[in-house]
């Protein structure tokens, strides 16, 4: 049995994003390699929640979807080797 995920503010469903929602239309500038695919998330809600801090002003901006710059990728490393691989990949992005 799968559980349906609610959206960031717990009203509505995560799989039912409005087309006018700017967080759904923010293109990511980075595309991590396939060997790191299991370590990162690129969903609109993950990117939104990691693009801002947690002050009242930041939460208000998140509710209004007024975010100056969305986070491209959110990584969830599980081992020290995962951290090393992510840092190596990220370091090479600045060389391009």
Backbone as XML, in Angstrom:
<?xml version="1.0"?>
<chain id="A" units="angstrom">
  <residue number="1" name="UNK">
    <atom name="N" x="0.838" y="-1.184" z="0.000"/>
    <atom name="CA" x="0.000" y="0.000" z="0.000"/>
    <atom name="C" x="0.879" y="1.242" z="0.000"/>
  </residue>
  <residue number="2" name="UNK">
    <atom name="N" x="0.673" y="2.126" z="-0.963"/>
    <atom name="CA" x="1.456" y="3.358" z="-1.003"/>
    <atom name="C" x="0.686" y="4.481" z="-0.309"/>
  </residue>
  <residue number="3" name="UNK">
    <atom name="N" x="1.436" y="5.379" z="0.288"/>
    <atom name="CA" x="0.847" y="6.513" z="0.996"/>
    <atom name="C" x="1.008" y="7.747" z="0.128"/>
  </residue>
  <residue number="4" name="UNK">
    <atom name="N" x="-0.060" y="8.465" z="-0.066"/>
    <atom name="CA" x="-0.012" y="9.673" z="-0.891"/>
    <atom name="C" x="0.601" y="10.804" z="-0.066"/>
  </residue>
  <residue number="5" name="UNK">
    <atom name="N" x="1.596" y="11.462" z="-0.621"/>
    <atom name="CA" x="2.350" y="12.515" z="0.070"/>
    <atom name="C" x="1.648" y="13.865" z="-0.065"/>
  </residue>
  <residue number="6" name="UNK">
    <atom name="N" x="1.502" y="14.581" z="1.060"/>
    <atom name="CA" x="0.944" y="15.932" z="0.990"/>
    <atom name="C" x="2.027" y="16.904" z="0.552"/>
  </residue>
  <residue number="7" name="UNK">
    <atom name="N" x="1.602" y="18.075" z="0.085"/>
    <atom name="CA" x="2.584" y="19.053" z="-0.374"/>
    <atom name="C" x="3.255" y="19.751" z="0.808"/>
  </residue>
  <residue number="8" name="UNK">
    <atom name="N" x="4.124" y="20.720" z="0.511"/>
    <atom name="CA" x="4.939" y="21.417" z="1.513"/>
    <atom name="C" x="4.123" y="21.958" z="2.679"/>
  </residue>
  <residue number="9" name="UNK">
    <atom name="N" x="2.964" y="22.558" z="2.406"/>
    <atom name="CA" x="2.156" y="23.190" z="3.468"/>
    <atom name="C" x="1.059" y="22.277" z="3.980"/>
  </residue>
  <residue number="10" name="UNK">
    <atom name="N" x="1.020" y="21.039" z="3.536"/>
    <atom name="CA" x="0.041" y="20.039" z="3.950"/>
    <atom name="C" x="-1.378" y="20.357" z="3.530"/>
  </residue>
  <residue number="11" name="UNK">
    <atom name="N" x="-1.545" y="21.190" z="2.526"/>
    <atom name="CA" x="-2.858" y="21.294" z="1.886"/>
    <atom name="C" x="-2.651" y="20.944" z="0.424"/>
  </residue>
  <residue number="12" name="UNK">
    <atom name="N" x="-3.397" y="20.012" z="-0.037"/>
    <atom name="CA" x="-3.207" y="19.515" z="-1.391"/>
    <atom name="C" x="-2.219" y="18.356" z="-1.407"/>
  </residue>
  <residue number="13" name="UNK">
    <atom name="N" x="-2.051" y="17.798" z="-2.581"/>
    <atom name="CA" x="-1.195" y="16.626" z="-2.734"/>
    <atom name="C" x="0.059" y="16.957" z="-3.526"/>
  </residue>
  <residue number="14" name="UNK">
    <atom name="N" x="1.128" y="16.282" z="-3.169"/>
    <atom name="CA" x="2.430" y="16.499" z="-3.793"/>
    <atom name="C" x="2.407" y="16.173" z="-5.288"/>
  </residue>
  <residue number="15" name="UNK">
    <atom name="N" x="1.594" y="15.229" z="-5.694"/>
    <atom name="CA" x="1.548" y="14.834" z="-7.100"/>
    <atom name="C" x="0.563" y="15.669" z="-7.924"/>
  </residue>
  <residue number="16" name="UNK">
    <atom name="N" x="-0.009" y="16.694" z="-7.304"/>
    <atom name="CA" x="-0.975" y="17.544" z="-7.992"/>
    <atom name="C" x="-0.507" y="18.999" z="-7.928"/>
  </residue>
  <residue number="17" name="UNK">
    <atom name="N" x="0.609" y="19.295" z="-8.606"/>
    <atom name="CA" x="1.175" y="20.641" z="-8.592"/>
    <atom name="C" x="0.464" y="21.491" z="-9.633"/>
  </residue>
  <residue number="18" name="UNK">
    <atom name="N" x="0.078" y="22.683" z="-9.209"/>
    <atom name="CA" x="-0.614" y="23.604" z="-10.104"/>
    <atom name="C" x="0.335" y="24.085" z="-11.199"/>
  </residue>
  <residue number="19" name="UNK">
    <atom name="N" x="-0.126" y="24.224" z="-12.443"/>
    <atom name="CA" x="0.757" y="24.713" z="-13.507"/>
    <atom name="C" x="1.235" y="26.137" z="-13.259"/>
  </residue>
  <residue number="20" name="UNK">
    <atom name="N" x="0.490" y="26.912" z="-12.451"/>
    <atom name="CA" x="0.944" y="28.271" z="-12.163"/>
    <atom name="C" x="1.973" y="28.325" z="-11.037"/>
  </residue>
  <residue number="21" name="UNK">
    <atom name="N" x="2.255" y="27.206" z="-10.403"/>
    <atom name="CA" x="3.227" y="27.169" z="-9.311"/>
    <atom name="C" x="4.625" y="27.382" z="-9.877"/>
  </residue>
  <residue number="22" name="UNK">
    <atom name="N" x="5.280" y="28.521" z="-9.555"/>
    <atom name="CA" x="6.598" y="28.787" z="-10.130"/>
    <atom name="C" x="7.657" y="27.769" z="-9.728"/>
  </residue>
  <residue number="23" name="UNK">
    <atom name="N" x="7.487" y="27.125" z="-8.578"/>
    <atom name="CA" x="8.502" y="26.146" z="-8.163"/>
    <atom name="C" x="8.503" y="24.937" z="-9.092"/>
  </residue>
  <residue number="24" name="UNK">
    <atom name="N" x="7.382" y="24.670" z="-9.746"/>
    <atom name="CA" x="7.320" y="23.538" z="-10.664"/>
    <atom name="C" x="7.997" y="23.854" z="-11.991"/>
  </residue>
  <residue number="25" name="UNK">
    <atom name="N" x="8.168" y="25.133" z="-12.282"/>
    <atom name="CA" x="8.709" y="25.541" z="-13.575"/>
    <atom name="C" x="10.159" y="26.005" z="-13.508"/>
  </residue>
  <residue number="26" name="UNK">
    <atom name="N" x="10.783" y="25.947" z="-12.355"/>
    <atom name="CA" x="12.162" y="26.391" z="-12.215"/>
    <atom name="C" x="13.106" y="25.315" z="-12.742"/>
  </residue>
  <residue number="27" name="UNK">
    <atom name="N" x="13.751" y="25.607" z="-13.817"/>
    <atom name="CA" x="14.697" y="24.654" z="-14.408"/>
    <atom name="C" x="15.961" y="24.580" z="-13.561"/>
  </residue>
  <residue number="28" name="UNK">
    <atom name="N" x="16.478" y="23.394" z="-13.422"/>
    <atom name="CA" x="17.721" y="23.177" z="-12.693"/>
    <atom name="C" x="18.893" y="23.371" z="-13.637"/>
  </residue>
  <residue number="29" name="UNK">
    <atom name="N" x="19.886" y="24.134" z="-13.186"/>
    <atom name="CA" x="21.058" y="24.397" z="-14.022"/>
    <atom name="C" x="22.028" y="23.219" z="-14.028"/>
  </residue>
  <residue number="30" name="UNK">
    <atom name="N" x="21.956" y="22.367" z="-13.023"/>
    <atom name="CA" x="22.884" y="21.245" z="-12.905"/>
    <atom name="C" x="22.181" y="19.924" z="-13.171"/>
  </residue>
  <residue number="31" name="UNK">
    <atom name="N" x="22.930" y="19.011" z="-13.693"/>
    <atom name="CA" x="22.427" y="17.661" z="-13.905"/>
    <atom name="C" x="23.494" y="16.679" z="-13.449"/>
  </residue>
  <residue number="32" name="UNK">
    <atom name="N" x="23.366" y="16.159" z="-12.225"/>
    <atom name="CA" x="24.366" y="15.221" z="-11.708"/>
    <atom name="C" x="24.453" y="13.962" z="-12.562"/>
  </residue>
  <residue number="33" name="UNK">
    <atom name="N" x="25.613" y="13.321" z="-12.555"/>
    <atom name="CA" x="25.785" y="12.101" z="-13.349"/>
    <atom name="C" x="24.907" y="10.964" z="-12.833"/>
  </residue>
  <residue number="34" name="UNK">
    <atom name="N" x="24.652" y="10.007" z="-13.696"/>
    <atom name="CA" x="23.766" y="8.895" z="-13.356"/>
    <atom name="C" x="24.279" y="8.053" z="-12.191"/>
  </residue>
  <residue number="35" name="UNK">
    <atom name="N" x="25.598" y="7.982" z="-12.011"/>
    <atom name="CA" x="26.122" y="7.170" z="-10.908"/>
    <atom name="C" x="25.839" y="7.798" z="-9.544"/>
  </residue>
  <residue number="36" name="UNK">
    <atom name="N" x="25.393" y="9.051" z="-9.514"/>
    <atom name="CA" x="25.023" y="9.708" z="-8.255"/>
    <atom name="C" x="23.500" y="9.868" z="-8.136"/>
  </residue>
  <residue number="37" name="UNK">
    <atom name="N" x="22.748" y="9.314" z="-9.063"/>
    <atom name="CA" x="21.296" y="9.513" z="-9.122"/>
    <atom name="C" x="20.578" y="9.116" z="-7.839"/>
  </residue>
  <residue number="38" name="UNK">
    <atom name="N" x="21.034" y="8.065" z="-7.178"/>
    <atom name="CA" x="20.355" y="7.602" z="-5.968"/>
    <atom name="C" x="20.614" y="8.522" z="-4.771"/>
  </residue>
  <residue number="39" name="UNK">
    <atom name="N" x="21.523" y="9.490" z="-4.910"/>
    <atom name="CA" x="21.900" y="10.347" z="-3.784"/>
    <atom name="C" x="21.226" y="11.715" z="-3.788"/>
  </residue>
  <residue number="40" name="UNK">
    <atom name="N" x="20.506" y="12.042" z="-4.826"/>
    <atom name="CA" x="19.963" y="13.396" z="-4.889"/>
    <atom name="C" x="18.479" y="13.407" z="-5.234"/>
  </residue>
  <residue number="41" name="UNK">
    <atom name="N" x="17.857" y="14.541" z="-4.907"/>
    <atom name="CA" x="16.450" y="14.771" z="-5.229"/>
    <atom name="C" x="16.347" y="16.084" z="-5.983"/>
  </residue>
  <residue number="42" name="UNK">
    <atom name="N" x="15.423" y="16.137" z="-6.929"/>
    <atom name="CA" x="15.231" y="17.357" z="-7.709"/>
    <atom name="C" x="13.753" y="17.744" z="-7.766"/>
  </residue>
  <residue number="43" name="UNK">
    <atom name="N" x="12.946" y="17.239" z="-6.842"/>
    <atom name="CA" x="11.525" y="17.562" z="-6.853"/>
    <atom name="C" x="11.332" y="19.029" z="-6.495"/>
  </residue>
  <residue number="44" name="UNK">
    <atom name="N" x="10.271" y="19.654" z="-6.982"/>
    <atom name="CA" x="10.041" y="21.069" z="-6.664"/>
    <atom name="C" x="9.983" y="21.355" z="-5.159"/>
  </residue>
  <residue number="45" name="UNK">
    <atom name="N" x="9.325" y="20.494" z="-4.382"/>
    <atom name="CA" x="9.239" y="20.747" z="-2.941"/>
    <atom name="C" x="10.581" y="20.612" z="-2.240"/>
  </residue>
  <residue number="46" name="UNK">
    <atom name="N" x="11.384" y="19.608" z="-2.605"/>
    <atom name="CA" x="12.718" y="19.468" z="-1.997"/>
    <atom name="C" x="13.564" y="20.693" z="-2.321"/>
  </residue>
  <residue number="47" name="UNK">
    <atom name="N" x="13.512" y="21.128" z="-3.564"/>
    <atom name="CA" x="14.298" y="22.293" z="-3.968"/>
    <atom name="C" x="13.816" y="23.550" z="-3.252"/>
  </residue>
  <residue number="48" name="UNK">
    <atom name="N" x="12.504" y="23.704" z="-3.095"/>
    <atom name="CA" x="11.958" y="24.874" z="-2.408"/>
    <atom name="C" x="12.372" y="24.896" z="-0.945"/>
  </residue>
  <residue number="49" name="UNK">
    <atom name="N" x="12.189" y="23.791" z="-0.228"/>
    <atom name="CA" x="12.479" y="23.779" z="1.208"/>
    <atom name="C" x="13.965" y="23.949" z="1.502"/>
  </residue>
  <residue number="50" name="UNK">
    <atom name="N" x="14.832" y="23.621" z="0.549"/>
    <atom name="CA" x="16.266" y="23.791" z="0.769"/>
    <atom name="C" x="16.798" y="25.089" z="0.173"/>
  </residue>
  <residue number="51" name="UNK">
    <atom name="N" x="15.944" y="25.898" z="-0.436"/>
    <atom name="CA" x="16.370" y="27.165" z="-1.033"/>
    <atom name="C" x="16.283" y="28.327" z="-0.056"/>
  </residue>
  <residue number="52" name="UNK">
    <atom name="N" x="15.562" y="28.141" z="1.020"/>
    <atom name="CA" x="15.351" y="29.212" z="1.990"/>
    <atom name="C" x="15.740" y="28.756" z="3.386"/>
  </residue>
  <residue number="53" name="UNK">
    <atom name="N" x="15.890" y="29.732" z="4.265"/>
    <atom name="CA" x="16.123" y="29.420" z="5.677"/>
    <atom name="C" x="14.767" y="29.185" z="6.330"/>
  </residue>
  <residue number="54" name="UNK">
    <atom name="N" x="14.700" y="29.251" z="7.642"/>
    <atom name="CA" x="13.445" y="28.919" z="8.324"/>
    <atom name="C" x="12.880" y="30.080" z="9.138"/>
  </residue>
  <residue number="55" name="UNK">
    <atom name="N" x="13.287" y="31.311" z="8.855"/>
    <atom name="CA" x="12.722" y="32.461" z="9.567"/>
    <atom name="C" x="11.292" y="32.691" z="9.091"/>
  </residue>
  <residue number="56" name="UNK">
    <atom name="N" x="10.552" y="33.527" z="9.811"/>
    <atom name="CA" x="9.180" y="33.819" z="9.404"/>
    <atom name="C" x="9.141" y="34.421" z="8.006"/>
  </residue>
  <residue number="57" name="UNK">
    <atom name="N" x="10.058" y="35.358" z="7.737"/>
    <atom name="CA" x="10.091" y="35.995" z="6.418"/>
    <atom name="C" x="10.358" y="34.962" z="5.315"/>
  </residue>
  <residue number="58" name="UNK">
    <atom name="N" x="11.253" y="34.020" z="5.576"/>
    <atom name="CA" x="11.553" y="32.982" z="4.586"/>
    <atom name="C" x="10.344" y="32.076" z="4.360"/>
  </residue>
  <residue number="59" name="UNK">
    <atom name="N" x="9.640" y="31.728" z="5.445"/>
    <atom name="CA" x="8.455" y="30.883" z="5.298"/>
    <atom name="C" x="7.349" y="31.613" z="4.548"/>
  </residue>
  <residue number="60" name="UNK">
    <atom name="N" x="7.220" y="32.918" z="4.802"/>
    <atom name="CA" x="6.230" y="33.710" z="4.063"/>
    <atom name="C" x="6.591" y="33.755" z="2.578"/>
  </residue>
  <residue number="61" name="UNK">
    <atom name="N" x="7.864" y="33.952" z="2.275"/>
    <atom name="CA" x="8.303" y="33.947" z="0.873"/>
    <atom name="C" x="8.072" y="32.584" z="0.225"/>
  </residue>
  <residue number="62" name="UNK">
    <atom name="N" x="8.282" y="31.522" z="0.978"/>
    <atom name="CA" x="8.044" y="30.180" z="0.444"/>
    <atom name="C" x="6.564" y="29.988" z="0.134"/>
  </residue>
  <residue number="63" name="UNK">
    <atom name="N" x="5.695" y="30.468" z="1.018"/>
    <atom name="CA" x="4.253" y="30.340" z="0.796"/>
    <atom name="C" x="3.824" y="31.093" z="-0.450"/>
  </residue>
  <residue number="64" name="UNK">
    <atom name="N" x="4.456" y="32.228" z="-0.694"/>
    <atom name="CA" x="4.149" y="33.036" z="-1.865"/>
    <atom name="C" x="4.943" y="32.609" z="-3.093"/>
  </residue>
  <residue number="65" name="UNK">
    <atom name="N" x="5.835" y="31.627" z="-2.904"/>
    <atom name="CA" x="6.728" y="31.138" z="-3.958"/>
    <atom name="C" x="7.596" y="32.265" z="-4.507"/>
  </residue>
  <residue number="66" name="UNK">
    <atom name="N" x="8.015" y="33.161" z="-3.623"/>
    <atom name="CA" x="8.927" y="34.240" z="-4.000"/>
    <atom name="C" x="10.327" y="33.861" z="-3.540"/>
  </residue>
  <residue number="67" name="UNK">
    <atom name="N" x="10.995" y="33.125" z="-4.371"/>
    <atom name="CA" x="12.320" y="32.608" z="-4.057"/>
    <atom name="C" x="13.291" y="33.185" z="-5.074"/>
  </residue>
  <residue number="68" name="UNK">
    <atom name="N" x="14.329" y="33.901" z="-4.598"/>
    <atom name="CA" x="15.254" y="34.519" z="-5.560"/>
    <atom name="C" x="16.001" y="33.503" z="-6.425"/>
  </residue>
  <residue number="69" name="UNK">
    <atom name="N" x="16.367" y="32.383" z="-5.841"/>
    <atom name="CA" x="17.095" y="31.357" z="-6.614"/>
    <atom name="C" x="16.819" y="30.002" z="-5.987"/>
  </residue>
  <residue number="70" name="UNK">
    <atom name="N" x="16.337" y="29.082" z="-6.799"/>
    <atom name="CA" x="16.056" y="27.733" z="-6.309"/>
    <atom name="C" x="17.335" y="26.906" z="-6.274"/>
  </residue>
  <residue number="71" name="UNK">
    <atom name="N" x="17.443" y="26.058" z="-5.265"/>
    <atom name="CA" x="18.539" y="25.111" z="-5.174"/>
    <atom name="C" x="18.437" y="24.147" z="-6.360"/>
  </residue>
  <residue number="72" name="UNK">
    <atom name="N" x="19.564" y="23.889" z="-7.014"/>
    <atom name="CA" x="19.540" y="23.015" z="-8.196"/>
    <atom name="C" x="19.336" y="21.551" z="-7.829"/>
  </residue>
  <residue number="73" name="UNK">
    <atom name="N" x="20.074" y="21.084" z="-6.831"/>
    <atom name="CA" x="20.056" y="19.672" z="-6.466"/>
    <atom name="C" x="20.160" y="19.570" z="-4.954"/>
  </residue>
  <residue number="74" name="UNK">
    <atom name="N" x="19.416" y="18.640" z="-4.367"/>
    <atom name="CA" x="19.505" y="18.361" z="-2.933"/>
    <atom name="C" x="20.082" y="16.961" z="-2.785"/>
  </residue>
  <residue number="75" name="UNK">
    <atom name="N" x="21.214" y="16.865" z="-2.111"/>
    <atom name="CA" x="21.903" y="15.574" z="-1.984"/>
    <atom name="C" x="21.647" y="14.955" z="-0.614"/>
  </residue>
  <residue number="76" name="UNK">
    <atom name="N" x="21.538" y="13.645" z="-0.596"/>
    <atom name="CA" x="21.341" y="12.877" z="0.629"/>
    <atom name="C" x="22.376" y="11.751" z="0.687"/>
  </residue>
  <residue number="77" name="UNK">
    <atom name="N" x="23.659" y="12.095" z="0.924"/>
    <atom name="CA" x="24.684" y="11.050" z="0.973"/>
    <atom name="C" x="24.501" y="10.161" z="2.202"/>
  </residue>
  <residue number="78" name="UNK">
    <atom name="N" x="24.841" y="8.894" z="2.040"/>
    <atom name="CA" x="24.683" y="7.941" z="3.137"/>
    <atom name="C" x="26.012" y="7.465" z="3.703"/>
  </residue>
  <residue number="79" name="UNK">
    <atom name="N" x="27.078" y="7.584" z="2.933"/>
    <atom name="CA" x="28.384" y="7.112" z="3.392"/>
    <atom name="C" x="29.428" y="8.198" z="3.138"/>
  </residue>
  <residue number="80" name="UNK">
    <atom name="N" x="30.590" y="7.988" z="3.704"/>
    <atom name="CA" x="31.698" y="8.908" z="3.477"/>
    <atom name="C" x="32.103" y="8.911" z="2.002"/>
  </residue>
  <residue number="81" name="UNK">
    <atom name="N" x="32.038" y="7.746" z="1.370"/>
    <atom name="CA" x="32.362" y="7.659" z="-0.059"/>
    <atom name="C" x="31.366" y="8.471" z="-0.895"/>
  </residue>
  <residue number="82" name="UNK">
    <atom name="N" x="30.083" y="8.454" z="-0.499"/>
    <atom name="CA" x="29.073" y="9.262" z="-1.196"/>
    <atom name="C" x="29.404" y="10.741" z="-1.098"/>
  </residue>
  <residue number="83" name="UNK">
    <atom name="N" x="29.813" y="11.179" z="0.085"/>
    <atom name="CA" x="30.178" y="12.589" z="0.294"/>
    <atom name="C" x="31.358" y="12.947" z="-0.604"/>
  </residue>
  <residue number="84" name="UNK">
    <atom name="N" x="32.376" y="12.083" z="-0.628"/>
    <atom name="CA" x="33.550" y="12.339" z="-1.462"/>
    <atom name="C" x="33.167" y="12.430" z="-2.943"/>
  </residue>
  <residue number="85" name="UNK">
    <atom name="N" x="32.338" y="11.505" z="-3.411"/>
    <atom name="CA" x="31.922" y="11.514" z="-4.812"/>
    <atom name="C" x="31.123" y="12.773" z="-5.152"/>
  </residue>
  <residue number="86" name="UNK">
    <atom name="N" x="30.253" y="13.203" z="-4.251"/>
    <atom name="CA" x="29.469" y="14.417" z="-4.493"/>
    <atom name="C" x="30.363" y="15.655" z="-4.525"/>
  </residue>
  <residue number="87" name="UNK">
    <atom name="N" x="31.321" y="15.730" z="-3.608"/>
    <atom name="CA" x="32.233" y="16.880" z="-3.570"/>
    <atom name="C" x="33.116" y="16.897" z="-4.812"/>
  </residue>
  <residue number="88" name="UNK">
    <atom name="N" x="33.603" y="15.732" z="-5.223"/>
    <atom name="CA" x="34.413" y="15.664" z="-6.447"/>
    <atom name="C" x="33.612" y="16.140" z="-7.655"/>
  </residue>
  <residue number="89" name="UNK">
    <atom name="N" x="32.374" y="15.654" z="-7.770"/>
    <atom name="CA" x="31.535" y="16.066" z="-8.896"/>
    <atom name="C" x="31.252" y="17.575" z="-8.836"/>
  </residue>
  <residue number="90" name="UNK">
    <atom name="N" x="30.895" y="18.079" z="-7.653"/>
    <atom name="CA" x="30.585" y="19.507" z="-7.516"/>
    <atom name="C" x="31.810" y="20.370" z="-7.807"/>
  </residue>
  <residue number="91" name="UNK">
    <atom name="N" x="32.977" y="19.931" z="-7.396"/>
    <atom name="CA" x="34.207" y="20.688" z="-7.660"/>
    <atom name="C" x="34.490" y="20.813" z="-9.136"/>
  </residue>
  <residue number="92" name="UNK">
    <atom name="N" x="34.188" y="19.777" z="-9.890"/>
    <atom name="CA" x="34.406" y="19.812" z="-11.343"/>
    <atom name="C" x="33.411" y="20.724" z="-12.057"/>
  </residue>
  <residue number="93" name="UNK">
    <atom name="N" x="32.277" y="21.016" z="-11.440"/>
    <atom name="CA" x="31.278" y="21.894" z="-12.070"/>
    <atom name="C" x="31.802" y="23.319" z="-12.196"/>
  </residue>
  <residue number="94" name="UNK">
    <atom name="N" x="32.674" y="23.745" z="-11.288"/>
    <atom name="CA" x="33.226" y="25.090" z="-11.326"/>
    <atom name="C" x="34.312" y="25.235" z="-12.388"/>
  </residue>
  <residue number="95" name="UNK">
    <atom name="N" x="34.821" y="24.132" z="-12.902"/>
    <atom name="CA" x="35.877" y="24.170" z="-13.919"/>
    <atom name="C" x="35.321" y="24.416" z="-15.308"/>
  </residue>
  <residue number="96" name="UNK">
    <atom name="N" x="34.013" y="24.194" z="-15.476"/>
    <atom name="CA" x="33.415" y="24.303" z="-16.805"/>
    <atom name="C" x="33.267" y="25.753" z="-17.239"/>
  </residue>
</chain>
